[in-house]
């Protein structure tokens, strides 16, 4: 009788243990799913003497490092969030696709919807450069057909009311060297210059040139973020990287780094939800 009671007690303990393990697995799975699929909005106000009062409230939405990620069918959740922000401009700062699991259709479906919300401006990231030549050509042709402006080593004047500002885009192969200097050297020092550059670790090189605000991505927020530590690892920066997210200021030049939306080689994020960035311009 005692043996039977002991066996029954052991069985109950095992069941409780299995039940606890299952609950833990479910909780962890739900937590990771939420961490990797729930959108987080980061909002910045950028004020400068170079910004005309005609640009007060001008809204820029930044998309970075989508890596073929879908937030709902046809990226419905992402598109609806962008619509809600009512941007004047959408900028895509590289890695729209992923070279490891390329899906050009996903990227194009997103852009076809985004261009109906606001003018879209795009630069390449490292993953676009890593594509096979045929895929890269196909991607660029199809991006252009959506009406998205490709700004790889291009400069464009953006007009708003009775004023304008300069938008500069660097492709990922031209982040170092003299390309940026040659593109910006003749721009008036009093003109507001916005630079799109995929990789943030070259910040000290960018801010030597005639630019005011840089929008970047690439670092994926460090993949795993810890309190008082920040991101743990980033491409091009290694462990405990300096430039993974948020606002950085050096020599009166500002850089905003998006933590990005998708993943690539490292498939998960922790305490680092996919980020949609919104910047509002203000005259100072």
Helices and strands as residue ranges (DSSP letters): H 2-37, E 40-48, G 53-55, E 59-63, G 73-75, H 76-85, E 89-93, H 104-114, E 119-123, H 126-129, H 133-145, E 149-150, E 154-160, E 163-169, G 172-174, H 179-184, E 193-199, G 200-202, H 203-206, E 213-217, G 220-222, E 225-226, E 230-231, E 233-234, E 238-239, E 246-250, E 253-257, E 275-283
